[in-house]
Amino acid sequence: MVSFRTPGAFPAERLAVALNAVLDDDLAVRDVAEAGDDFSARRCALERTYVYAILNRAAPSPLLARYAWHVRRALDLDAMIAAAAHLAGEHDFRSFCALPENGRTVRRLSECALDRRGELVRLQVSADGFLHHMVRAMVGTLVECGDGRRDPASLLAVLAARERRAAGITAPARGLYLAGVRYAGYDSYGEPWVGEVPPARPPELR
């Protein structure tokens, strides 16, 4: 989401087409709307939603290498869901912040959900705000719960510690998507595409 002011007059319905004509291929404008003078895309956001994708299988995928974190060890989704339940709600997330924060580190997570789609494990988390590398630290910690290195119940102690070293590793940036930002009267959520993992071949074709 981007907001800006301009002294020029330009039809809003044509702005997306004009910008997409000059932007690089890895960037696109999906929607344009006029807002009041006091609107700020950053300060007026009520909630942000991130999605993180994990490819959970023995073999890596060259096609998904840029879009999902490849985790070879089998993950126990139930254990990850149990751990994630401790993160939902309002907590001090200092333990999941990569850099020292002098300001407020309390955030409210309205959603912290995991599901499995074939060989992809997907986390969707929504909150009123996020700290630096917060989602990636959460994912790394949840993966440690899923592969048996950490007890899901330990997330309570991790939150209480308020120290980064109490939590797990920071997951790599690949796999992380800003899925949408919600404002008063507008929600930009869009399901991120992370590819379709082909089904396993029948035994007779292996």
Backbone as JSON Lines, residues from 0, in Angstrom:
{"i":0,"aa":"M","n":[0.85,-1.18,0.0],"ca":[0.0,0.0,0.0],"c":[0.89,1.24,0.0]}
{"i":1,"aa":"V","n":[0.53,2.18,-0.87],"ca":[1.27,3.43,-0.99],"c":[0.28,4.57,-1.04]}
{"i":2,"aa":"S","n":[0.59,5.66,-0.35],"ca":[-0.23,6.87,-0.45],"c":[0.68,8.04,-0.79]}
{"i":3,"aa":"F","n":[0.17,8.98,-1.58],"ca":[0.96,10.15,-1.95],"c":[0.03,11.3,-2.3]}
{"i":4,"aa":"R","n":[0.58,12.5,-2.29],"ca":[-0.15,13.71,-2.67],"c":[0.44,14.25,-3.95]}
{"i":5,"aa":"T","n":[-0.4,14.77,-4.81],"ca":[0.06,15.35,-6.05],"c":[-0.73,16.62,-6.36]}
{"i":6,"aa":"P","n":[-0.05,17.66,-6.85],"ca":[-0.76,18.9,-7.2],"c":[-1.47,18.79,-8.55]}
{"i":7,"aa":"G","n":[-1.15,17.78,-9.32],"ca":[-1.74,17.62,-10.64],"c":[-3.08,16.92,-10.59]}
{"i":8,"aa":"A","n":[-3.83,17.07,-11.66],"ca":[-5.13,16.42,-11.78],"c":[-5.0,15.26,-12.77]}
{"i":9,"aa":"F","n":[-5.37,14.07,-12.3],"ca":[-5.27,12.88,-13.14],"c":[-6.39,11.94,-12.75]}
{"i":10,"aa":"P","n":[-7.16,11.43,-13.71],"ca":[-8.27,10.52,-13.38],"c":[-7.77,9.27,-12.65]}
{"i":11,"aa":"A","n":[-8.31,9.02,-11.48],"ca":[-7.85,7.89,-10.67],"c":[-8.01,6.57,-11.39]}
{"i":12,"aa":"E","n":[-9.07,6.43,-12.2],"ca":[-9.32,5.16,-12.89],"c":[-8.27,4.87,-13.96]}
{"i":13,"aa":"R","n":[-7.49,5.87,-14.35],"ca":[-6.45,5.66,-15.36],"c":[-5.06,5.54,-14.75]}
{"i":14,"aa":"L","n":[-4.95,5.83,-13.46],"ca":[-3.63,5.88,-12.84],"c":[-2.96,4.51,-12.8]}
{"i":15,"aa":"A","n":[-3.71,3.44,-12.48],"ca":[-3.12,2.11,-12.43],"c":[-2.54,1.71,-13.78]}
{"i":16,"aa":"V","n":[-3.27,1.98,-14.86],"ca":[-2.8,1.64,-16.21],"c":[-1.53,2.42,-16.54]}
{"i":17,"aa":"A","n":[-1.53,3.7,-16.21],"ca":[-0.37,4.55,-16.51],"c":[0.86,4.1,-15.73]}
{"i":18,"aa":"L","n":[0.69,3.78,-14.44],"ca":[1.83,3.36,-13.63],"c":[2.36,2.0,-14.07]}
{"i":19,"aa":"N","n":[1.47,1.07,-14.35],"ca":[1.9,-0.27,-14.76],"c":[2.65,-0.24,-16.09]}
{"i":20,"aa":"A","n":[2.41,0.77,-16.9],"ca":[3.1,0.88,-18.18],"c":[4.58,1.23,-18.02]}
{"i":21,"aa":"V","n":[4.94,1.82,-16.87],"ca":[6.33,2.25,-16.68],"c":[7.04,1.5,-15.55]}
{"i":22,"aa":"L","n":[6.33,0.68,-14.79],"ca":[6.95,-0.06,-13.7],"c":[7.66,-1.31,-14.21]}
{"i":23,"aa":"D","n":[8.64,-1.78,-13.44],"ca":[9.33,-3.03,-13.77],"c":[8.36,-4.19,-13.67]}
{"i":24,"aa":"D","n":[8.74,-5.33,-14.24],"ca":[7.86,-6.49,-14.27],"c":[7.56,-7.07,-12.88]}
{"i":25,"aa":"D","n":[8.44,-6.81,-11.91],"ca":[8.23,-7.38,-10.58],"c":[7.4,-6.49,-9.66]}
{"i":26,"aa":"L","n":[6.77,-5.46,-10.22],"ca":[5.94,-4.55,-9.44],"c":[4.73,-4.15,-10.26]}
{"i":27,"aa":"A","n":[3.56,-4.15,-9.62],"ca":[2.33,-3.8,-10.33],"c":[1.36,-3.08,-9.39]}
{"i":28,"aa":"V","n":[0.56,-2.2,-9.96],"ca":[-0.48,-1.51,-9.22],"c":[-1.79,-2.22,-9.49]}
{"i":29,"aa":"R","n":[-2.44,-2.71,-8.45],"ca":[-3.66,-3.49,-8.59],"c":[-4.92,-2.65,-8.49]}
{"i":30,"aa":"D","n":[-4.87,-1.61,-7.66],"ca":[-6.07,-0.82,-7.41],"c":[-5.66,0.59,-7.02]}
{"i":31,"aa":"V","n":[-6.49,1.57,-7.36],"ca":[-6.23,2.98,-7.05],"c":[-7.5,3.59,-6.5]}
{"i":32,"aa":"A","n":[-7.37,4.41,-5.48],"ca":[-8.53,5.1,-4.9],"c":[-8.09,6.45,-4.35]}
{"i":33,"aa":"E","n":[-8.97,7.43,-4.44],"ca":[-8.7,8.73,-3.85],"c":[-9.04,8.7,-2.36]}
{"i":34,"aa":"A","n":[-8.23,9.41,-1.56],"ca":[-8.43,9.44,-0.11],"c":[-8.33,10.88,0.38]}
{"i":35,"aa":"G","n":[-8.71,11.07,1.62],"ca":[-8.66,12.4,2.21],"c":[-7.23,12.87,2.45]}
{"i":36,"aa":"D","n":[-7.08,14.16,2.69],"ca":[-5.75,14.74,2.88],"c":[-5.04,14.18,4.11]}
{"i":37,"aa":"D","n":[-5.79,13.68,5.08],"ca":[-5.18,13.18,6.31],"c":[-4.88,11.69,6.25]}
{"i":38,"aa":"F","n":[-5.08,11.06,5.09],"ca":[-4.86,9.62,4.99],"c":[-3.38,9.31,4.83]}
{"i":39,"aa":"S","n":[-2.93,8.28,5.53],"ca":[-1.57,7.75,5.4],"c":[-1.66,6.24,5.31]}
{"i":40,"aa":"A","n":[-1.09,5.65,4.27],"ca":[-1.15,4.19,4.09],"c":[-0.54,3.46,5.28]}
{"i":41,"aa":"R","n":[0.42,4.05,5.91],"ca":[1.09,3.4,7.06],"c":[0.36,3.67,8.36]}
{"i":42,"aa":"R","n":[0.05,4.92,8.65],"ca":[-0.51,5.26,9.96],"c":[-1.99,4.92,10.1]}
{"i":43,"aa":"C","n":[-2.71,4.85,9.0],"ca":[-4.15,4.61,9.06],"c":[-4.52,3.13,8.98]}
{"i":44,"aa":"A","n":[-3.55,2.27,8.84],"ca":[-3.83,0.83,8.75],"c":[-4.38,0.32,10.08]}
{"i":45,"aa":"L","n":[-5.48,-0.42,10.01],"ca":[-6.09,-1.02,11.21],"c":[-5.53,-2.41,11.48]}
{"i":46,"aa":"E","n":[-5.17,-3.11,10.41],"ca":[-4.7,-4.49,10.56],"c":[-3.92,-4.89,9.32]}
{"i":47,"aa":"R","n":[-2.87,-5.67,9.53],"ca":[-2.09,-6.22,8.42],"c":[-2.12,-7.74,8.5]}
{"i":48,"aa":"T","n":[-2.09,-8.38,7.34],"ca":[-2.1,-9.84,7.28],"c":[-0.9,-10.32,6.48]}
{"i":49,"aa":"Y","n":[-0.14,-11.25,7.07],"ca":[0.99,-11.87,6.39],"c":[0.71,-13.36,6.22]}
{"i":50,"aa":"V","n":[1.25,-13.92,5.16],"ca":[1.21,-15.36,4.92],"c":[2.65,-15.84,4.76]}
{"i":51,"aa":"Y","n":[2.96,-16.99,5.35],"ca":[4.29,-17.58,5.19],"c":[4.1,-19.01,4.68]}
{"i":52,"aa":"A","n":[4.87,-19.37,3.65],"ca":[4.76,-20.69,3.02],"c":[6.02,-21.51,3.27]}
{"i":53,"aa":"I","n":[5.81,-22.75,3.67],"ca":[6.9,-23.7,3.92],"c":[6.69,-24.92,3.03]}
{"i":54,"aa":"L","n":[7.69,-25.27,2.25],"ca":[7.66,-26.51,1.47],"c":[8.23,-27.6,2.36]}
{"i":55,"aa":"N","n":[7.4,-28.53,2.78],"ca":[7.8,-29.55,3.75],"c":[7.87,-30.92,3.08]}
{"i":56,"aa":"R","n":[9.04,-31.23,2.57],"ca":[9.29,-32.53,1.95],"c":[10.8,-32.72,1.86]}
{"i":57,"aa":"A","n":[11.22,-33.93,1.56],"ca":[12.65,-34.23,1.53],"c":[13.38,-33.48,0.42]}
{"i":58,"aa":"A","n":[12.81,-33.49,-0.77],"ca":[13.48,-32.9,-1.92],"c":[13.1,-31.43,-2.09]}
{"i":59,"aa":"P","n":[14.06,-30.58,-2.43],"ca":[13.74,-29.18,-2.7],"c":[13.01,-29.03,-4.03]}
{"i":60,"aa":"S","n":[12.44,-27.87,-4.26],"ca":[11.77,-27.57,-5.53],"c":[12.41,-26.34,-6.15]}
{"i":61,"aa":"P","n":[13.09,-26.5,-7.29],"ca":[13.66,-25.33,-7.95],"c":[12.6,-24.27,-8.29]}
{"i":62,"aa":"L","n":[11.38,-24.73,-8.6],"ca":[10.33,-23.79,-8.97],"c":[9.84,-22.95,-7.79]}
{"i":63,"aa":"L","n":[9.93,-23.53,-6.57],"ca":[9.45,-22.81,-5.38],"c":[10.58,-22.26,-4.52]}
{"i":64,"aa":"A","n":[11.81,-22.36,-5.0],"ca":[12.96,-21.95,-4.19],"c":[12.88,-20.5,-3.74]}
{"i":65,"aa":"R","n":[12.3,-19.65,-4.56],"ca":[12.2,-18.22,-4.22],"c":[10.93,-17.88,-3.45]}
{"i":66,"aa":"Y","n":[10.02,-18.84,-3.34],"ca":[8.69,-18.51,-2.83],"c":[8.29,-19.25,-1.56]}
{"i":67,"aa":"A","n":[9.1,-20.22,-1.13],"ca":[8.76,-20.98,0.07],"c":[10.05,-21.46,0.73]}
{"i":68,"aa":"W","n":[10.01,-21.54,2.05],"ca":[11.14,-22.06,2.81],"c":[11.1,-23.58,2.76]}
{"i":69,"aa":"H","n":[12.18,-24.18,2.28],"ca":[12.24,-25.64,2.19],"c":[12.7,-26.21,3.52]}
{"i":70,"aa":"V","n":[11.84,-26.97,4.18],"ca":[12.15,-27.65,5.45],"c":[12.07,-29.15,5.19]}
{"i":71,"aa":"R","n":[13.2,-29.83,5.3],"ca":[13.26,-31.26,4.98],"c":[12.6,-32.12,6.06]}
{"i":72,"aa":"R","n":[12.81,-31.76,7.32],"ca":[12.27,-32.59,8.41],"c":[10.75,-32.57,8.41]}
{"i":73,"aa":"A","n":[10.14,-33.71,8.65],"ca":[8.68,-33.79,8.71],"c":[8.17,-32.92,9.86]}
{"i":74,"aa":"L","n":[7.14,-32.14,9.58],"ca":[6.58,-31.23,10.58],"c":[5.25,-31.78,11.1]}
{"i":75,"aa":"D","n":[5.1,-31.73,12.41],"ca":[3.86,-32.12,13.07],"c":[2.95,-30.9,13.1]}
{"i":76,"aa":"L","n":[1.98,-30.86,12.2],"ca":[1.12,-29.67,12.09],"c":[0.33,-29.44,13.37]}
{"i":77,"aa":"D","n":[-0.12,-30.51,14.02],"ca":[-0.89,-30.35,15.26],"c":[-0.06,-29.67,16.34]}
{"i":78,"aa":"A","n":[1.22,-30.01,16.44],"ca":[2.1,-29.38,17.42],"c":[2.29,-27.89,17.1]}
{"i":79,"aa":"M","n":[2.41,-27.57,15.83],"ca":[2.57,-26.17,15.43],"c":[1.3,-25.37,15.72]}
{"i":80,"aa":"I","n":[0.14,-25.99,15.47],"ca":[-1.13,-25.31,15.76],"c":[-1.28,-25.07,17.26]}
{"i":81,"aa":"A","n":[-0.89,-26.06,18.06],"ca":[-0.96,-25.89,19.52],"c":[-0.05,-24.76,19.99]}
{"i":82,"aa":"A","n":[1.13,-24.67,19.39],"ca":[2.06,-23.59,19.76],"c":[1.53,-22.23,19.32]}
{"i":83,"aa":"A","n":[0.97,-22.18,18.11],"ca":[0.46,-20.92,17.57],"c":[-0.69,-20.37,18.4]}
{"i":84,"aa":"A","n":[-1.45,-21.26,19.04],"ca":[-2.57,-20.82,19.86],"c":[-2.11,-19.93,21.01]}
{"i":85,"aa":"H","n":[-0.88,-20.13,21.48],"ca":[-0.35,-19.3,22.57],"c":[0.02,-17.9,22.09]}
{"i":86,"aa":"L","n":[0.19,-17.74,20.78],"ca":[0.58,-16.43,20.24],"c":[-0.61,-15.55,19.93]}
{"i":87,"aa":"A","n":[-1.77,-16.15,19.74],"ca":[-2.97,-15.36,19.42],"c":[-3.35,-14.49,20.61]}
{"i":88,"aa":"G","n":[-3.91,-13.32,20.31],"ca":[-4.3,-12.39,21.36],"c":[-3.28,-11.29,21.54]}
{"i":89,"aa":"E","n":[-3.38,-10.57,22.63],"ca":[-2.49,-9.44,22.9],"c":[-1.35,-9.86,23.83]}
{"i":90,"aa":"H","n":[-0.12,-9.67,23.37],"ca":[1.06,-10.05,24.14],"c":[2.19,-9.06,23.88]}
{"i":91,"aa":"D","n":[3.2,-9.12,24.72],"ca":[4.45,-8.42,24.46],"c":[5.31,-9.36,23.61]}
{"i":92,"aa":"F","n":[5.59,-8.96,22.36],"ca":[6.31,-9.82,21.42],"c":[7.78,-9.44,21.3]}
{"i":93,"aa":"R","n":[8.35,-8.89,22.36],"ca":[9.76,-8.5,22.32],"c":[10.65,-9.7,22.0]}
{"i":94,"aa":"S","n":[10.28,-10.9,22.44],"ca":[11.1,-12.09,22.17],"c":[11.15,-12.43,20.69]}
{"i":95,"aa":"F","n":[10.24,-11.89,19.91],"ca":[10.19,-12.18,18.47],"c":[10.63,-10.98,17.63]}
{"i":96,"aa":"C","n":[11.3,-10.03,18.25],"ca":[11.76,-8.83,17.54],"c":[13.26,-8.94,17.3]}
{"i":97,"aa":"A","n":[13.69,-8.77,16.04],"ca":[15.09,-8.96,15.68],"c":[15.98,-7.85,16.22]}
{"i":98,"aa":"L","n":[15.47,-6.64,16.29],"ca":[16.27,-5.5,16.75],"c":[15.73,-4.98,18.06]}
{"i":99,"aa":"P","n":[16.58,-4.4,18.91],"ca":[16.08,-3.82,20.16],"c":[15.03,-2.75,19.88]}
{"i":100,"aa":"E","n":[13.95,-2.81,20.61],"ca":[12.85,-1.86,20.45],"c":[12.75,-0.99,21.69]}
{"i":101,"aa":"N","n":[12.88,0.32,21.49],"ca":[12.73,1.24,22.61],"c":[11.26,1.57,22.86]}
{"i":102,"aa":"G","n":[10.46,1.36,21.84],"ca":[9.05,1.7,21.95],"c":[8.21,0.52,22.42]}
{"i":103,"aa":"R","n":[6.92,0.6,22.13],"ca":[5.95,-0.39,22.58],"c":[6.1,-1.67,21.76]}
{"i":104,"aa":"T","n":[6.2,-2.79,22.43],"ca":[6.34,-4.08,21.75],"c":[5.13,-4.97,21.95]}
{"i":105,"aa":"V","n":[4.06,-4.4,22.47],"ca":[2.82,-5.15,22.63],"c":[2.03,-5.08,21.33]}
{"i":106,"aa":"R","n":[1.6,-6.22,20.85],"ca":[0.79,-6.29,19.64],"c":[-0.39,-7.23,19.89]}
{"i":107,"aa":"R","n":[-1.44,-7.06,19.11],"ca":[-2.61,-7.92,19.23],"c":[-2.78,-8.74,17.96]}
{"i":108,"aa":"L","n":[-2.62,-10.05,18.06],"ca":[-2.81,-10.95,16.93],"c":[-4.26,-11.42,16.91]}
{"i":109,"aa":"S","n":[-4.98,-11.02,15.89],"ca":[-6.37,-11.45,15.76],"c":[-6.47,-12.81,15.07]}
{"i":110,"aa":"E","n":[-5.39,-13.23,14.42],"ca":[-5.37,-14.53,13.73],"c":[-3.95,-15.06,13.71]}
{"i":111,"aa":"C","n":[-3.81,-16.34,14.01],"ca":[-2.52,-17.02,13.89],"c":[-2.85,-18.47,13.54]}
{"i":112,"aa":"A","n":[-3.07,-18.73,12.25],"ca":[-3.63,-20.0,11.79],"c":[-2.65,-20.72,10.88]}
{"i":113,"aa":"L","n":[-2.61,-22.04,11.01],"ca":[-1.77,-22.89,10.17],"c":[-2.62,-23.93,9.47]}
{"i":114,"aa":"D","n":[-2.26,-24.24,8.24],"ca":[-2.89,-25.36,7.55],"c":[-1.88,-25.98,6.6]}
{"i":115,"aa":"R","n":[-2.22,-27.17,6.11],"ca":[-1.35,-27.87,5.17],"c":[-2.08,-28.02,3.85]}
{"i":116,"aa":"R","n":[-1.42,-27.66,2.77],"ca":[-1.97,-27.79,1.42],"c":[-1.01,-28.66,0.63]}
{"i":117,"aa":"G","n":[-1.25,-29.95,0.64],"ca":[-0.32,-30.87,0.02],"c":[1.0,-30.85,0.77]}
{"i":118,"aa":"E","n":[2.06,-30.49,0.11],"ca":[3.38,-30.43,0.74],"c":[3.73,-29.03,1.23]}
{"i":119,"aa":"L","n":[2.78,-28.11,1.13],"ca":[2.98,-26.75,1.63],"c":[2.31,-26.58,2.98]}
{"i":120,"aa":"V","n":[3.06,-26.09,3.95],"ca":[2.5,-25.68,5.24],"c":[2.4,-24.16,5.21]}
{"i":121,"aa":"R","n":[1.25,-23.65,5.58],"ca":[0.96,-22.23,5.39],"c":[0.53,-21.61,6.71]}
{"i":122,"aa":"L","n":[1.21,-20.52,7.1],"ca":[0.82,-19.74,8.27],"c":[0.18,-18.45,7.8]}
{"i":123,"aa":"Q","n":[-0.96,-18.1,8.37],"ca":[-1.57,-16.81,8.11],"c":[-1.74,-16.1,9.45]}
{"i":124,"aa":"V","n":[-1.2,-14.9,9.55],"ca":[-1.23,-14.16,10.8],"c":[-1.66,-12.72,10.53]}
{"i":125,"aa":"S","n":[-2.61,-12.24,11.33],"ca":[-3.12,-10.87,11.22],"c":[-2.94,-10.17,12.55]}
{"i":126,"aa":"A","n":[-2.56,-8.91,12.52],"ca":[-2.34,-8.16,13.75],"c":[-2.5,-6.67,13.49]}
{"i":127,"aa":"D","n":[-2.6,-5.92,14.59],"ca":[-2.69,-4.48,14.47],"c":[-1.35,-3.84,14.13]}
{"i":128,"aa":"G","n":[-0.3,-4.63,14.16],"ca":[1.03,-4.15,13.8],"c":[2.05,-5.26,14.04]}
{"i":129,"aa":"F","n":[3.22,-5.13,13.41],"ca":[4.26,-6.14,13.55],"c":[5.59,-5.48,13.85]}
{"i":130,"aa":"L","n":[6.45,-6.19,14.59],"ca":[7.79,-5.74,14.89],"c":[8.75,-6.24,13.81]}
{"i":131,"aa":"H","n":[9.99,-5.74,13.84],"ca":[11.0,-6.1,12.85],"c":[11.28,-7.6,12.9]}
{"i":132,"aa":"H","n":[11.04,-8.29,11.78],"ca":[11.26,-9.74,11.64],"c":[10.37,-10.57,12.56]}
{"i":133,"aa":"M","n":[9.29,-10.0,13.06],"ca":[8.44,-10.7,14.01],"c":[7.83,-11.96,13.42]}
{"i":134,"aa":"V","n":[7.27,-11.88,12.23],"ca":[6.63,-13.05,11.63],"c":[7.66,-14.14,11.35]}
{"i":135,"aa":"R","n":[8.81,-13.76,10.84],"ca":[9.84,-14.74,10.52],"c":[10.36,-15.43,11.79]}
{"i":136,"aa":"A","n":[10.46,-14.7,12.89],"ca":[10.88,-15.31,14.16],"c":[9.8,-16.24,14.68]}
{"i":137,"aa":"M","n":[8.54,-15.86,14.49],"ca":[7.44,-16.74,14.88],"c":[7.47,-18.03,14.08]}
{"i":138,"aa":"V","n":[7.68,-17.92,12.77],"ca":[7.72,-19.12,11.91],"c":[8.86,-20.04,12.33]}
{"i":139,"aa":"G","n":[10.05,-19.48,12.55],"ca":[11.18,-20.29,12.96],"c":[10.92,-21.03,14.26]}
{"i":140,"aa":"T","n":[10.24,-20.36,15.19],"ca":[9.91,-20.98,16.48],"c":[8.87,-22.08,16.31]}
{"i":141,"aa":"L","n":[7.86,-21.81,15.48],"ca":[6.82,-22.81,15.24],"c":[7.37,-24.04,14.53]}
{"i":142,"aa":"V","n":[8.33,-23.86,13.63],"ca":[8.96,-25.0,12.96],"c":[9.72,-25.84,13.97]}
{"i":143,"aa":"E","n":[10.37,-25.21,14.94],"ca":[11.06,-25.97,15.98],"c":[10.07,-26.78,16.82]}
{"i":144,"aa":"C","n":[8.86,-26.26,16.97],"ca":[7.82,-27.04,17.65],"c":[7.35,-28.2,16.77]}
{"i":145,"aa":"G","n":[7.26,-27.93,15.47],"ca":[6.78,-28.94,14.54],"c":[7.74,-30.09,14.33]}
{"i":146,"aa":"D","n":[9.05,-29.84,14.45],"ca":[10.01,-30.93,14.23],"c":[10.49,-31.55,15.54]}
{"i":147,"aa":"G","n":[9.86,-31.19,16.65],"ca":[10.13,-31.84,17.91],"c":[11.24,-31.24,18.75]}
{"i":148,"aa":"R","n":[11.88,-30.18,18.29],"ca":[12.97,-29.58,19.05],"c":[12.47,-28.7,20.2]}
{"i":149,"aa":"R","n":[11.2,-28.33,20.16],"ca":[10.67,-27.41,21.17],"c":[9.25,-27.87,21.53]}
{"i":150,"aa":"D","n":[8.91,-27.8,22.81],"ca":[7.57,-28.13,23.28],"c":[6.63,-26.97,22.96]}
{"i":151,"aa":"P","n":[5.48,-27.26,22.35],"ca":[4.53,-26.17,22.04],"c":[4.17,-25.33,23.26]}
{"i":152,"aa":"A","n":[4.1,-25.95,24.44],"ca":[3.75,-25.21,25.66],"c":[4.83,-24.22,26.06]}
{"i":153,"aa":"S","n":[6.05,-24.37,25.52],"ca":[7.14,-23.47,25.88],"c":[6.94,-22.06,25.34]}
{"i":154,"aa":"L","n":[5.99,-21.89,24.41],"ca":[5.74,-20.56,23.86],"c":[5.31,-19.57,24.93]}
{"i":155,"aa":"L","n":[4.66,-20.06,25.99],"ca":[4.27,-19.18,27.1],"c":[5.51,-18.6,27.77]}
{"i":156,"aa":"A","n":[6.52,-19.44,28.0],"ca":[7.77,-18.98,28.61],"c":[8.55,-18.07,27.67]}
{"i":157,"aa":"V","n":[8.48,-18.35,26.37],"ca":[9.16,-17.5,25.38],"c":[8.59,-16.09,25.43]}
{"i":158,"aa":"L","n":[7.28,-15.97,25.44],"ca":[6.65,-14.65,25.52],"c":[7.03,-13.94,26.82]}
{"i":159,"aa":"A","n":[7.02,-14.68,27.92],"ca":[7.3,-14.08,29.22],"c":[8.76,-13.61,29.32]}
{"i":160,"aa":"A","n":[9.68,-14.27,28.61],"ca":[11.1,-13.94,28.7],"c":[11.41,-12.55,28.16]}
{"i":161,"aa":"R","n":[10.71,-12.15,27.11],"ca":[10.92,-10.84,26.49],"c":[12.38,-10.67,26.07]}
{"i":162,"aa":"E","n":[12.98,-11.75,25.55],"ca":[14.34,-11.75,25.04],"c":[14.37,-12.54,23.73]}
{"i":163,"aa":"R","n":[15.02,-11.99,22.72],"ca":[15.05,-12.64,21.41],"c":[15.65,-14.04,21.47]}
{"i":164,"aa":"R","n":[16.65,-14.25,22.3],"ca":[17.31,-15.56,22.36],"c":[16.4,-16.65,22.92]}
{"i":165,"aa":"A","n":[15.31,-16.26,23.56],"ca":[14.38,-17.25,24.11],"c":[13.57,-17.93,23.01]}
{"i":166,"aa":"A","n":[13.38,-17.24,21.89],"ca":[12.59,-17.79,20.78],"c":[13.48,-18.57,19.83]}
{"i":167,"aa":"G","n":[12.89,-19.06,18.76],"ca":[13.62,-19.87,17.8],"c":[14.34,-19.06,16.74]}
{"i":168,"aa":"I","n":[14.78,-19.75,15.71],"ca":[15.53,-19.11,14.63],"c":[14.62,-18.17,13.83]}
{"i":169,"aa":"T","n":[15.24,-17.29,13.06],"ca":[14.5,-16.42,12.15],"c":[14.38,-17.12,10.8]}
{"i":170,"aa":"A","n":[13.19,-17.4,10.38],"ca":[12.96,-18.06,9.09],"c":[13.45,-17.14,7.96]}
{"i":171,"aa":"P","n":[13.87,-17.7,6.84],"ca":[14.34,-16.87,5.72],"c":[13.22,-16.02,5.14]}
{"i":172,"aa":"A","n":[13.61,-14.96,4.45],"ca":[12.63,-14.03,3.9],"c":[11.76,-14.68,2.82]}
{"i":173,"aa":"R","n":[12.34,-15.61,2.06],"ca":[11.52,-16.29,1.05],"c":[10.41,-17.06,1.75]}
{"i":174,"aa":"G","n":[9.23,-16.96,1.22],"ca":[8.08,-17.58,1.86],"c":[7.19,-16.59,2.56]}
{"i":175,"aa":"L","n":[7.67,-15.36,2.78],"ca":[6.89,-14.35,3.49],"c":[6.19,-13.43,2.5]}
{"i":176,"aa":"Y","n":[4.88,-13.25,2.71],"ca":[4.08,-12.41,1.82],"c":[3.21,-11.47,2.65]}
{"i":177,"aa":"L","n":[3.2,-10.2,2.28],"ca":[2.19,-9.29,2.83],"c":[0.92,-9.54,2.04]}
{"i":178,"aa":"A","n":[-0.06,-10.16,2.67],"ca":[-1.27,-10.57,1.96],"c":[-2.33,-9.47,1.9]}
{"i":179,"aa":"G","n":[-2.25,-8.5,2.78],"ca":[-3.26,-7.45,2.72],"c":[-3.19,-6.51,3.91]}
{"i":180,"aa":"V","n":[-3.77,-5.34,3.72],"ca":[-3.87,-4.33,4.77],"c":[-5.32,-3.89,4.85]}
{"i":181,"aa":"R","n":[-5.83,-3.82,6.08],"ca":[-7.23,-3.41,6.26],"c":[-7.3,-1.99,6.8]}
{"i":182,"aa":"Y","n":[-8.16,-1.2,6.15],"ca":[-8.45,0.17,6.57],"c":[-9.94,0.28,6.87]}
{"i":183,"aa":"A","n":[-10.34,1.38,7.42],"ca":[-11.76,1.62,7.65],"c":[-12.47,1.65,6.3]}
{"i":184,"aa":"G","n":[-13.32,0.66,6.04],"ca":[-14.07,0.62,4.8],"c":[-13.35,-0.01,3.63]}
{"i":185,"aa":"Y","n":[-12.12,-0.54,3.83],"ca":[-11.41,-1.14,2.7],"c":[-10.44,-2.2,3.19]}
{"i":186,"aa":"D","n":[-10.43,-3.34,2.52],"ca":[-9.52,-4.44,2.85],"c":[-8.85,-4.9,1.57]}
{"i":187,"aa":"S","n":[-7.53,-4.82,1.52],"ca":[-6.79,-5.15,0.29],"c":[-6.35,-6.61,0.25]}
{"i":188,"aa":"Y","n":[-6.87,-7.46,1.13],"ca":[-6.4,-8.84,1.2],"c":[-6.51,-9.55,-0.15]}
{"i":189,"aa":"G","n":[-5.46,-10.26,-0.5],"ca":[-5.45,-11.1,-1.69],"c":[-4.59,-12.32,-1.44]}
{"i":190,"aa":"E","n":[-5.11,-13.49,-1.69],"ca":[-4.37,-14.73,-1.44],"c":[-3.1,-14.77,-2.28]}
{"i":191,"aa":"P","n":[-1.92,-14.85,-1.62],"ca":[-0.68,-14.89,-2.4],"c":[-0.51,-16.22,-3.12]}
{"i":192,"aa":"W","n":[0.04,-16.17,-4.31],"ca":[0.28,-17.38,-5.09],"c":[1.66,-17.91,-4.73]}
{"i":193,"aa":"V","n":[1.72,-19.16,-4.31],"ca":[3.02,-19.76,-4.0],"c":[3.24,-21.02,-4.8]}
{"i":194,"aa":"G","n":[2.48,-21.19,-5.86],"ca":[2.7,-22.33,-6.73],"c":[1.94,-23.56,-6.3]}
{"i":195,"aa":"E","n":[1.75,-24.46,-7.22],"ca":[1.11,-25.74,-6.95],"c":[2.17,-26.83,-6.96]}
{"i":196,"aa":"V","n":[2.24,-27.56,-5.86],"ca":[3.19,-28.67,-5.8],"c":[2.58,-29.85,-6.53]}
{"i":197,"aa":"P","n":[3.26,-30.39,-7.54],"ca":[2.67,-31.52,-8.28],"c":[2.44,-32.74,-7.39]}
{"i":198,"aa":"P","n":[1.37,-33.48,-7.63],"ca":[1.1,-34.69,-6.83],"c":[2.18,-35.73,-7.05]}
{"i":199,"aa":"A","n":[2.34,-36.61,-6.07],"ca":[3.33,-37.68,-6.2],"c":[2.95,-38.58,-7.37]}
{"i":200,"aa":"R","n":[3.98,-39.05,-8.1],"ca":[3.72,-39.93,-9.24],"c":[3.31,-41.33,-8.75]}
{"i":201,"aa":"P","n":[2.43,-42.0,-9.48],"ca":[2.06,-43.37,-9.11],"c":[3.31,-44.25,-9.06]}
{"i":202,"aa":"P","n":[3.3,-45.28,-8.23],"ca":[4.48,-46.15,-8.09],"c":[4.96,-46.73,-9.42]}
{"i":203,"aa":"E","n":[4.03,-47.01,-10.32],"ca":[4.44,-47.65,-11.56],"c":[5.22,-46.69,-12.48]}
{"i":204,"aa":"L","n":[5.16,-45.39,-12.18],"ca":[5.87,-44.41,-13.01],"c":[7.19,-43.97,-12.38]}
{"i":205,"aa":"R","n":[7.48,-44.43,-11.18],"ca":[8.7,-43.99,-10.49],"c":[9.91,-44.77,-11.0]}
